[in-house]
């Protein structure tokens, strides 16, 4: 893996919603998105992510998630909210889960 890819892989994304082990959460919403839509879908997207419904991932990314669950790596889900792609990433150590736009990664 190239140095730039490693840095990006380990970079901390700018989250719209971050859930920590302590169950505290920080909410931020992009200006272009309707806050109501985000609030409406956040719970459902997190439920899907935590239950293993990875959303709009291709076969390669689904295999990577299965490998990640087995070996303790990051887990990714991808969904659409009002035409906007949203990612959910659970960190490898399972200490936090982040809901973000791909452009924020």
C-alpha positions as a printed Julia matrix, in Angstrom:
105×3 Matrix{Float64}:
   0.0     0.0    0.0
   1.45    3.39  -0.96
   2.27    5.84   1.85
  -0.51    8.21   0.73
  -3.08    5.42   0.8
  -1.92    4.32   4.28
  -2.23    7.9    5.55
  -5.71    8.21   4.11
  -6.71    4.81   5.48
  -5.64    5.82   8.99
  -6.86    9.42   8.82
  -9.67   10.37  11.16
 -12.69   11.29   9.03
 -14.76   14.4    9.72
 -17.97   12.83  10.99
 -21.52   14.04  10.73
 -22.34   11.72  13.63
 -19.85    9.89  15.82
 -20.89    7.34  18.41
 -18.31    6.41  21.05
 -18.14    3.49  23.44
 -19.31    5.88  26.16
 -22.57    6.22  24.15
 -22.14    9.95  23.79
 -22.78   11.35  20.34
 -21.87   14.43  18.38
 -24.28   15.55  15.67
 -23.3    17.75  12.72
 -25.16   18.03   9.45
 -23.99   19.27   6.04
 -25.53   22.58   4.98
 -26.77   21.14   1.69
 -28.71   18.35   3.42
 -32.02   18.83   5.15
 -31.53   18.23   8.86
 -34.94   16.54   9.06
 -33.9    13.93   6.5
 -30.71   13.19   8.42
 -32.52   12.81  11.72
 -35.17   10.63  10.13
 -32.7     8.22   8.57
 -29.82    8.2   11.09
 -31.4     5.65  13.41
 -32.43    3.36  10.56
 -29.0     3.54   8.88
 -27.2     2.75  12.14
 -29.56   -0.15  12.78
 -28.84   -1.53   9.3
 -25.08   -1.06   9.66
 -24.95   -2.74  13.06
 -27.06   -5.66  11.83
 -24.74   -6.37   8.86
 -26.84   -4.75   6.12
 -24.01   -2.89   4.36
 -26.28   -1.08   1.89
 -24.88   -0.25  -1.55
 -21.5    -2.01  -1.36
 -20.13   -4.06  -4.21
 -19.1    -7.7   -3.79
 -15.46   -6.8   -3.07
 -16.37   -4.41  -0.23
 -18.81   -6.94   1.21
 -16.02   -9.54   1.3
 -13.76   -6.96   2.95
 -16.4    -6.37   5.63
 -16.65  -10.1    6.31
 -12.85  -10.22   6.61
 -12.9    -7.11   8.8
 -15.39   -8.67  11.21
 -13.27  -11.8   11.47
  -9.92  -10.02  11.88
 -10.89   -6.78  13.63
 -10.54   -4.18  10.84
 -12.76   -1.21   9.95
 -16.29   -1.94   8.73
 -17.92    0.19   6.01
 -21.53    0.65   4.92
 -22.83    2.9    2.15
 -26.39    4.22   1.83
 -28.33    6.95   0.01
 -30.28    9.63   1.88
 -32.25   12.01  -0.31
 -29.95   11.31  -3.27
 -26.82   11.91  -1.13
 -24.4     9.02  -0.54
 -23.63    8.47   3.15
 -20.97    6.21   4.61
 -20.92    4.62   8.04
 -17.54    3.43   9.3
 -16.95    1.48  12.5
 -13.33    1.72  13.61
 -11.19   -1.4   13.87
 -11.05   -1.25  17.67
 -14.86   -0.78  17.7
 -14.41    2.34  19.84
 -16.48    4.55  17.52
 -18.82    4.54  14.56
 -18.88    7.52  12.21
 -21.59    8.63   9.78
 -20.1    10.84   7.06
 -20.23   11.97   3.44
 -17.59   10.35   1.19
 -16.22   13.85   0.49
 -15.46   14.22   4.21
 -13.22   11.13   4.34
